[in-house]
């Protein structure tokens, strides 16, 4: 879960959000949006009606029936903020075999091998590896141009990965979030790791789900 939404009415959002009808059921430590003037006024009677922020990581908005436009605007804002804040602490490193020195490449490879749980994602001609708050990017087209055996590399990455994601359903599953994050596909393995809370070290290939 990445955030709480408190609402007595149904709200159609990602399963990443903990949607509950009472503050008693929120997951503490996560950003929270309270929906409804009556609820926020009862809980925080001194709140500023003109300010969406009530406190640290605590926000409010009107119900849809109270102010549809404001509800839609604030809900979109909250969802975007939650995901933006979520990836702020994630570094991205593009592994460029042309520009990076040999010593730097060796350090990067050693770092990757030191990671306990690696989530890898193949998207078109890019492979993204996530672990320890870092996403590593590898351009397969560039490696082919340099004469490297791309299939052999993919096999090696699969072996060291806890999960190797490579089906279209993965992209579809995270498409809306990726769009929220400015179409940065590289965050998919990180988002996947949050949803699945990987703890084991068994390598596997994530196959498309059967309907």
C-alpha atoms as an extended CHARMM CRD file, in Angstrom:
* protein
*
       211  EXT
         1         1  UNK       CA              0.0000000000        0.0000000000        0.0000000000  PROA      1               0.0000000000
         2         2  UNK       CA              1.1530000000        3.5240000000       -0.7780000000  PROA      2               0.0000000000
         3         3  UNK       CA             -1.6000000000        5.6730000000        0.7040000000  PROA      3               0.0000000000
         4         4  UNK       CA             -4.9390000000        5.8350000000        2.5280000000  PROA      4               0.0000000000
         5         5  UNK       CA             -8.2260000000        7.2580000000        1.2870000000  PROA      5               0.0000000000
         6         6  UNK       CA            -10.9850000000        7.6710000000        3.8800000000  PROA      6               0.0000000000
         7         7  UNK       CA            -14.4210000000        7.7770000000        2.2510000000  PROA      7               0.0000000000
         8         8  UNK       CA            -17.9130000000        6.5120000000        3.0740000000  PROA      8               0.0000000000
         9         9  UNK       CA            -18.5620000000        6.2270000000       -0.6690000000  PROA      9               0.0000000000
        10        10  UNK       CA            -16.9010000000        3.8940000000       -3.1510000000  PROA      10              0.0000000000
        11        11  UNK       CA            -13.8640000000        5.3540000000       -4.9110000000  PROA      11              0.0000000000
        12        12  UNK       CA            -12.3310000000        3.7860000000       -8.0010000000  PROA      12              0.0000000000
        13        13  UNK       CA             -8.5630000000        3.9060000000       -7.5110000000  PROA      13              0.0000000000
        14        14  UNK       CA             -5.6080000000        1.5380000000       -7.7670000000  PROA      14              0.0000000000
        15        15  UNK       CA             -5.3730000000       -1.3510000000       -5.3210000000  PROA      15              0.0000000000
        16        16  UNK       CA             -2.1880000000        0.3540000000       -4.1130000000  PROA      16              0.0000000000
        17        17  UNK       CA             -4.4350000000        2.5780000000       -2.0020000000  PROA      17              0.0000000000
        18        18  UNK       CA             -6.0550000000        1.5160000000        1.2470000000  PROA      18              0.0000000000
        19        19  UNK       CA             -9.6440000000        2.7560000000        0.8320000000  PROA      19              0.0000000000
        20        20  UNK       CA            -11.5130000000        2.6920000000        4.1370000000  PROA      20              0.0000000000
        21        21  UNK       CA            -14.5890000000        4.3180000000        5.6480000000  PROA      21              0.0000000000
        22        22  UNK       CA            -13.0100000000        5.2600000000        8.9780000000  PROA      22              0.0000000000
        23        23  UNK       CA             -9.7610000000        6.7680000000       10.2480000000  PROA      23              0.0000000000
        24        24  UNK       CA             -9.5800000000        3.7820000000       12.5940000000  PROA      24              0.0000000000
        25        25  UNK       CA             -8.7340000000        1.5850000000        9.6060000000  PROA      25              0.0000000000
        26        26  UNK       CA             -5.9470000000        3.6100000000        7.9890000000  PROA      26              0.0000000000
        27        27  UNK       CA             -2.3980000000        2.3050000000        7.7530000000  PROA      27              0.0000000000
        28        28  UNK       CA             -0.3730000000        4.6760000000        9.8900000000  PROA      28              0.0000000000
        29        29  UNK       CA              2.6940000000        6.1850000000        8.3010000000  PROA      29              0.0000000000
        30        30  UNK       CA              1.1170000000        6.5080000000        4.8460000000  PROA      30              0.0000000000
        31        31  UNK       CA             -0.2160000000        9.7540000000        3.2950000000  PROA      31              0.0000000000
        32        32  UNK       CA             -3.9590000000       10.0310000000        3.8350000000  PROA      32              0.0000000000
        33        33  UNK       CA             -6.7890000000       11.7680000000        1.9970000000  PROA      33              0.0000000000
        34        34  UNK       CA            -10.0710000000       12.3200000000        3.8490000000  PROA      34              0.0000000000
        35        35  UNK       CA            -13.0900000000       12.6800000000        1.5550000000  PROA      35              0.0000000000
        36        36  UNK       CA            -16.0970000000       14.6340000000        2.7670000000  PROA      36              0.0000000000
        37        37  UNK       CA            -16.6910000000       17.9780000000        4.4890000000  PROA      37              0.0000000000
        38        38  UNK       CA            -18.7230000000       16.3430000000        7.2500000000  PROA      38              0.0000000000
        39        39  UNK       CA            -15.9430000000       13.8810000000        8.1160000000  PROA      39              0.0000000000
        40        40  UNK       CA            -13.1060000000       16.4180000000        8.1410000000  PROA      40              0.0000000000
        41        41  UNK       CA            -15.1790000000       18.9460000000       10.0970000000  PROA      41              0.0000000000
        42        42  UNK       CA            -15.9800000000       16.3430000000       12.7370000000  PROA      42              0.0000000000
        43        43  UNK       CA            -12.3960000000       15.1260000000       13.0780000000  PROA      43              0.0000000000
        44        44  UNK       CA            -10.6040000000       18.4600000000       12.7020000000  PROA      44              0.0000000000
        45        45  UNK       CA            -13.0930000000       21.2910000000       13.4070000000  PROA      45              0.0000000000
        46        46  UNK       CA            -10.3370000000       23.9320000000       13.1760000000  PROA      46              0.0000000000
        47        47  UNK       CA             -9.2650000000       22.9370000000        9.6430000000  PROA      47              0.0000000000
        48        48  UNK       CA             -8.8900000000       25.5640000000        6.9090000000  PROA      48              0.0000000000
        49        49  UNK       CA            -11.5590000000       24.9350000000        4.2730000000  PROA      49              0.0000000000
        50        50  UNK       CA             -9.3770000000       26.6530000000        1.6540000000  PROA      50              0.0000000000
        51        51  UNK       CA             -6.3370000000       24.4560000000        2.3160000000  PROA      51              0.0000000000
        52        52  UNK       CA             -6.2000000000       20.8490000000        1.0920000000  PROA      52              0.0000000000
        53        53  UNK       CA             -3.4990000000       20.1150000000        3.6710000000  PROA      53              0.0000000000
        54        54  UNK       CA             -4.7130000000       19.3650000000        7.1940000000  PROA      54              0.0000000000
        55        55  UNK       CA             -1.4470000000       18.1550000000        8.7100000000  PROA      55              0.0000000000
        56        56  UNK       CA              1.6900000000       16.1670000000        7.9370000000  PROA      56              0.0000000000
        57        57  UNK       CA              0.7760000000       13.7770000000        5.0940000000  PROA      57              0.0000000000
        58        58  UNK       CA             -2.9030000000       14.4380000000        5.8440000000  PROA      58              0.0000000000
        59        59  UNK       CA             -5.2190000000       16.0230000000        3.2600000000  PROA      59              0.0000000000
        60        60  UNK       CA             -8.9220000000       16.4580000000        2.5950000000  PROA      60              0.0000000000
        61        61  UNK       CA            -11.3660000000       17.1160000000       -0.2280000000  PROA      61              0.0000000000
        62        62  UNK       CA            -15.1060000000       17.3450000000       -0.8270000000  PROA      62              0.0000000000
        63        63  UNK       CA            -17.2320000000       14.3340000000       -1.7070000000  PROA      63              0.0000000000
        64        64  UNK       CA            -18.1550000000       13.9560000000       -5.3380000000  PROA      64              0.0000000000
        65        65  UNK       CA            -21.7670000000       14.9380000000       -4.5830000000  PROA      65              0.0000000000
        66        66  UNK       CA            -20.5670000000       18.0380000000       -2.6890000000  PROA      66              0.0000000000
        67        67  UNK       CA            -18.2600000000       19.3960000000       -5.3940000000  PROA      67              0.0000000000
        68        68  UNK       CA            -17.5410000000       17.0680000000       -8.3010000000  PROA      68              0.0000000000
        69        69  UNK       CA            -14.8660000000       19.1970000000       -9.9750000000  PROA      69              0.0000000000
        70        70  UNK       CA            -12.9690000000       19.8140000000       -6.7400000000  PROA      70              0.0000000000
        71        71  UNK       CA            -13.1990000000       16.1440000000       -5.8020000000  PROA      71              0.0000000000
        72        72  UNK       CA            -11.7830000000       14.9930000000       -9.1440000000  PROA      72              0.0000000000
        73        73  UNK       CA             -9.0350000000       17.6280000000       -9.0940000000  PROA      73              0.0000000000
        74        74  UNK       CA             -7.9360000000       16.8770000000       -5.5300000000  PROA      74              0.0000000000
        75        75  UNK       CA             -8.0890000000       13.1040000000       -5.9380000000  PROA      75              0.0000000000
        76        76  UNK       CA             -5.8840000000       13.2750000000       -9.0460000000  PROA      76              0.0000000000
        77        77  UNK       CA             -3.5070000000       15.6260000000       -7.2220000000  PROA      77              0.0000000000
        78        78  UNK       CA             -3.2650000000       13.3040000000       -4.2090000000  PROA      78              0.0000000000
        79        79  UNK       CA             -2.6140000000       10.1910000000       -6.3000000000  PROA      79              0.0000000000
        80        80  UNK       CA              0.0610000000       11.9820000000       -8.3450000000  PROA      80              0.0000000000
        81        81  UNK       CA              1.7310000000       13.3650000000       -5.2150000000  PROA      81              0.0000000000
        82        82  UNK       CA              1.8090000000        9.9470000000       -3.5330000000  PROA      82              0.0000000000
        83        83  UNK       CA              3.5160000000        8.2850000000       -6.4930000000  PROA      83              0.0000000000
        84        84  UNK       CA              5.8770000000       11.2180000000       -7.0830000000  PROA      84              0.0000000000
        85        85  UNK       CA              6.9560000000       11.1720000000       -3.4340000000  PROA      85              0.0000000000
        86        86  UNK       CA              7.3120000000        7.4040000000       -3.5890000000  PROA      86              0.0000000000
        87        87  UNK       CA              9.9790000000        7.4800000000       -6.3050000000  PROA      87              0.0000000000
        88        88  UNK       CA             11.8780000000       10.5360000000       -5.0380000000  PROA      88              0.0000000000
        89        89  UNK       CA             14.2910000000        8.3430000000       -3.1160000000  PROA      89              0.0000000000
        90        90  UNK       CA             14.9480000000        6.0370000000       -6.0710000000  PROA      90              0.0000000000
        91        91  UNK       CA             18.1220000000        6.6900000000       -8.0780000000  PROA      91              0.0000000000
        92        92  UNK       CA             18.4470000000        5.8460000000      -11.7610000000  PROA      92              0.0000000000
        93        93  UNK       CA             21.7370000000        4.7680000000      -13.3390000000  PROA      93              0.0000000000
        94        94  UNK       CA             22.0080000000        4.1680000000      -17.0580000000  PROA      94              0.0000000000
        95        95  UNK       CA             24.8170000000        1.7090000000      -17.7190000000  PROA      95              0.0000000000
        96        96  UNK       CA             26.5870000000        3.1730000000      -20.7300000000  PROA      96              0.0000000000
        97        97  UNK       CA             29.4550000000        0.8910000000      -21.8580000000  PROA      97              0.0000000000
        98        98  UNK       CA             30.7540000000        3.6280000000      -24.1720000000  PROA      98              0.0000000000
        99        99  UNK       CA             30.9770000000        6.5670000000      -21.7760000000  PROA      99              0.0000000000
       100       100  UNK       CA             31.6630000000        4.7440000000      -18.5200000000  PROA      100             0.0000000000
       101       101  UNK       CA             35.2180000000        3.7390000000      -17.6720000000  PROA      101             0.0000000000
       102       102  UNK       CA             36.0680000000        0.0770000000      -17.1840000000  PROA      102             0.0000000000
       103       103  UNK       CA             36.5900000000        0.6200000000      -13.4500000000  PROA      103             0.0000000000
       104       104  UNK       CA             33.1220000000        2.1830000000      -13.1330000000  PROA      104             0.0000000000
       105       105  UNK       CA             31.4950000000       -0.6870000000      -15.0310000000  PROA      105             0.0000000000
       106       106  UNK       CA             33.1850000000       -3.2250000000      -12.7460000000  PROA      106             0.0000000000
       107       107  UNK       CA             31.9180000000       -1.3700000000       -9.6600000000  PROA      107             0.0000000000
       108       108  UNK       CA             28.3830000000       -1.3220000000      -11.0690000000  PROA      108             0.0000000000
       109       109  UNK       CA             28.4440000000       -5.0380000000      -11.8520000000  PROA      109             0.0000000000
       110       110  UNK       CA             29.7190000000       -5.8060000000       -8.3520000000  PROA      110             0.0000000000
       111       111  UNK       CA             26.9750000000       -3.6330000000       -6.8810000000  PROA      111             0.0000000000
       112       112  UNK       CA             24.3080000000       -5.4810000000       -8.8570000000  PROA      112             0.0000000000
       113       113  UNK       CA             25.6390000000       -8.8650000000       -7.7570000000  PROA      113             0.0000000000
       114       114  UNK       CA             25.6010000000       -7.7070000000       -4.1290000000  PROA      114             0.0000000000
       115       115  UNK       CA             21.8530000000       -6.9980000000       -4.1920000000  PROA      115             0.0000000000
       116       116  UNK       CA             19.7150000000       -9.5200000000       -2.3130000000  PROA      116             0.0000000000
       117       117  UNK       CA             16.4530000000       -9.1240000000       -4.2320000000  PROA      117             0.0000000000
       118       118  UNK       CA             16.6520000000       -7.9590000000       -7.8370000000  PROA      118             0.0000000000
       119       119  UNK       CA             13.4960000000       -7.2130000000       -9.8030000000  PROA      119             0.0000000000
       120       120  UNK       CA             14.2110000000       -6.9610000000      -13.5390000000  PROA      120             0.0000000000
       121       121  UNK       CA             11.9060000000       -5.7660000000      -16.2900000000  PROA      121             0.0000000000
       122       122  UNK       CA             12.3750000000       -6.1350000000      -20.0350000000  PROA      122             0.0000000000
       123       123  UNK       CA             10.5820000000       -3.3830000000      -21.9730000000  PROA      123             0.0000000000
       124       124  UNK       CA             11.2110000000       -3.3410000000      -25.6970000000  PROA      124             0.0000000000
       125       125  UNK       CA             15.0060000000       -2.9630000000      -25.9740000000  PROA      125             0.0000000000
       126       126  UNK       CA             15.5800000000       -1.8490000000      -22.3940000000  PROA      126             0.0000000000
       127       127  UNK       CA             16.1680000000       -3.9190000000      -19.2700000000  PROA      127             0.0000000000
       128       128  UNK       CA             15.6480000000       -2.2460000000      -15.9190000000  PROA      128             0.0000000000
       129       129  UNK       CA             17.0160000000       -3.8380000000      -12.7460000000  PROA      129             0.0000000000
       130       130  UNK       CA             15.8440000000       -2.6290000000       -9.3460000000  PROA      130             0.0000000000
       131       131  UNK       CA             17.3890000000       -3.2300000000       -5.9350000000  PROA      131             0.0000000000
       132       132  UNK       CA             18.5160000000       -1.2540000000       -2.9000000000  PROA      132             0.0000000000
       133       133  UNK       CA             16.7630000000        1.9770000000       -3.9900000000  PROA      133             0.0000000000
       134       134  UNK       CA             18.5390000000        1.9790000000       -7.3700000000  PROA      134             0.0000000000
       135       135  UNK       CA             17.2220000000        1.2940000000      -10.8780000000  PROA      135             0.0000000000
       136       136  UNK       CA             19.8810000000        0.2570000000      -13.4040000000  PROA      136             0.0000000000
       137       137  UNK       CA             19.0880000000        0.7410000000      -17.0860000000  PROA      137             0.0000000000
       138       138  UNK       CA             20.5920000000       -1.3480000000      -19.9030000000  PROA      138             0.0000000000
       139       139  UNK       CA             20.0290000000       -0.5390000000      -23.5860000000  PROA      139             0.0000000000
       140       140  UNK       CA             20.0710000000       -3.7910000000      -25.5450000000  PROA      140             0.0000000000
       141       141  UNK       CA             20.2190000000       -2.0150000000      -28.9160000000  PROA      141             0.0000000000
       142       142  UNK       CA             23.4240000000       -0.3100000000      -27.8600000000  PROA      142             0.0000000000
       143       143  UNK       CA             24.9100000000       -3.6160000000      -26.7370000000  PROA      143             0.0000000000
       144       144  UNK       CA             23.9880000000       -5.2740000000      -30.0410000000  PROA      144             0.0000000000
       145       145  UNK       CA             25.6720000000       -2.3910000000      -31.8610000000  PROA      145             0.0000000000
       146       146  UNK       CA             28.8100000000       -3.0860000000      -29.8190000000  PROA      146             0.0000000000
       147       147  UNK       CA             28.6710000000       -6.7510000000      -30.8050000000  PROA      147             0.0000000000
       148       148  UNK       CA             27.6790000000       -8.1510000000      -27.4150000000  PROA      148             0.0000000000
       149       149  UNK       CA             25.6580000000      -11.3480000000      -26.9910000000  PROA      149             0.0000000000
       150       150  UNK       CA             22.3830000000       -9.8800000000      -25.7570000000  PROA      150             0.0000000000
       151       151  UNK       CA             20.6350000000      -13.2210000000      -25.2490000000  PROA      151             0.0000000000
       152       152  UNK       CA             23.4660000000      -14.4360000000      -23.0330000000  PROA      152             0.0000000000
       153       153  UNK       CA             23.2110000000      -11.2320000000      -20.9880000000  PROA      153             0.0000000000
       154       154  UNK       CA             19.4530000000      -11.6630000000      -20.5850000000  PROA      154             0.0000000000
       155       155  UNK       CA             20.0090000000      -15.2110000000      -19.3490000000  PROA      155             0.0000000000
       156       156  UNK       CA             22.5240000000      -14.0040000000      -16.7670000000  PROA      156             0.0000000000
       157       157  UNK       CA             20.1810000000      -11.2780000000      -15.5550000000  PROA      157             0.0000000000
       158       158  UNK       CA             17.3560000000      -13.7970000000      -15.2830000000  PROA      158             0.0000000000
       159       159  UNK       CA             19.5150000000      -16.0380000000      -13.1000000000  PROA      159             0.0000000000
       160       160  UNK       CA             20.3860000000      -13.3090000000      -10.6080000000  PROA      160             0.0000000000
       161       161  UNK       CA             16.8650000000      -11.8620000000      -10.5010000000  PROA      161             0.0000000000
       162       162  UNK       CA             14.2320000000      -12.6820000000       -7.9100000000  PROA      162             0.0000000000
       163       163  UNK       CA             11.6850000000      -11.8420000000      -10.6110000000  PROA      163             0.0000000000
       164       164  UNK       CA             12.3020000000      -11.2280000000      -14.3030000000  PROA      164             0.0000000000
       165       165  UNK       CA              9.2930000000       -9.4460000000      -15.8120000000  PROA      165             0.0000000000
       166       166  UNK       CA              8.8310000000       -9.5180000000      -19.5520000000  PROA      166             0.0000000000
       167       167  UNK       CA              5.1800000000       -9.8050000000      -20.5840000000  PROA      167             0.0000000000
       168       168  UNK       CA              2.8820000000       -7.1010000000      -21.9580000000  PROA      168             0.0000000000
       169       169  UNK       CA              0.4210000000       -7.5630000000      -19.0990000000  PROA      169             0.0000000000
       170       170  UNK       CA              2.9930000000       -6.1040000000      -16.7190000000  PROA      170             0.0000000000
       171       171  UNK       CA              3.0760000000       -2.8430000000      -18.6790000000  PROA      171             0.0000000000
       172       172  UNK       CA             -0.7120000000       -2.7300000000      -18.9300000000  PROA      172             0.0000000000
       173       173  UNK       CA             -1.0120000000       -3.3480000000      -15.1840000000  PROA      173             0.0000000000
       174       174  UNK       CA              1.2070000000       -0.3580000000      -14.3760000000  PROA      174             0.0000000000
       175       175  UNK       CA              0.3360000000        1.8240000000      -17.3760000000  PROA      175             0.0000000000
       176       176  UNK       CA             -1.7230000000        4.4080000000      -15.4620000000  PROA      176             0.0000000000
       177       177  UNK       CA              0.9290000000        4.7760000000      -12.7630000000  PROA      177             0.0000000000
       178       178  UNK       CA              3.6940000000        5.0890000000      -15.3430000000  PROA      178             0.0000000000
       179       179  UNK       CA              1.7290000000        7.8740000000      -17.0710000000  PROA      179             0.0000000000
       180       180  UNK       CA              1.3480000000        9.5940000000      -13.6930000000  PROA      180             0.0000000000
       181       181  UNK       CA              5.1370000000        9.4260000000      -13.3080000000  PROA      181             0.0000000000
       182       182  UNK       CA              5.7830000000       11.0900000000      -16.6590000000  PROA      182             0.0000000000
       183       183  UNK       CA              5.9520000000        7.8520000000      -18.6640000000  PROA      183             0.0000000000
       184       184  UNK       CA              9.0360000000        6.6750000000      -16.7710000000  PROA      184             0.0000000000
       185       185  UNK       CA              8.7920000000        2.9310000000      -17.4250000000  PROA      185             0.0000000000
       186       186  UNK       CA             11.9520000000        2.3530000000      -15.4050000000  PROA      186             0.0000000000
       187       187  UNK       CA              9.9800000000        2.5340000000      -12.1590000000  PROA      187             0.0000000000
       188       188  UNK       CA              7.9090000000       -0.5810000000      -12.9250000000  PROA      188             0.0000000000
       189       189  UNK       CA             10.2570000000       -3.0720000000      -11.1950000000  PROA      189             0.0000000000
       190       190  UNK       CA             10.3050000000       -0.8330000000       -8.1080000000  PROA      190             0.0000000000
       191       191  UNK       CA              6.4990000000       -0.5700000000       -8.0580000000  PROA      191             0.0000000000
       192       192  UNK       CA              6.2850000000       -4.3210000000       -8.5510000000  PROA      192             0.0000000000
       193       193  UNK       CA              8.5800000000       -4.8980000000       -5.5770000000  PROA      193             0.0000000000
       194       194  UNK       CA              6.3180000000       -2.7560000000       -3.3800000000  PROA      194             0.0000000000
       195       195  UNK       CA              3.1910000000       -4.6250000000       -4.3920000000  PROA      195             0.0000000000
       196       196  UNK       CA              4.7320000000       -8.0290000000       -3.9450000000  PROA      196             0.0000000000
       197       197  UNK       CA              7.0460000000       -7.2950000000       -1.0160000000  PROA      197             0.0000000000
       198       198  UNK       CA              9.6360000000       -9.7830000000       -2.2350000000  PROA      198             0.0000000000
       199       199  UNK       CA             11.5020000000      -11.5460000000        0.5800000000  PROA      199             0.0000000000
       200       200  UNK       CA             12.7740000000      -14.7460000000       -0.9860000000  PROA      200             0.0000000000
       201       201  UNK       CA             15.8060000000      -15.1060000000       -3.2370000000  PROA      201             0.0000000000
       202       202  UNK       CA             14.4570000000      -17.6620000000       -5.6750000000  PROA      202             0.0000000000
       203       203  UNK       CA             14.9060000000      -16.6260000000       -9.3070000000  PROA      203             0.0000000000
       204       204  UNK       CA             11.9020000000      -16.9780000000      -11.6030000000  PROA      204             0.0000000000
       205       205  UNK       CA             10.4270000000      -15.5750000000      -14.7790000000  PROA      205             0.0000000000
       206       206  UNK       CA              7.0960000000      -13.8020000000      -14.3570000000  PROA      206             0.0000000000
       207       207  UNK       CA              4.7740000000      -15.3130000000      -16.9460000000  PROA      207             0.0000000000
       208       208  UNK       CA              1.5860000000      -13.6860000000      -18.2450000000  PROA      208             0.0000000000
       209       209  UNK       CA             -1.4290000000      -14.2730000000      -16.0100000000  PROA      209             0.0000000000
       210       210  UNK       CA             -4.1010000000      -16.5650000000      -17.3150000000  PROA      210             0.0000000000
       211       211  UNK       CA             -7.6320000000      -15.2050000000      -17.3190000000  PROA      211             0.0000000000
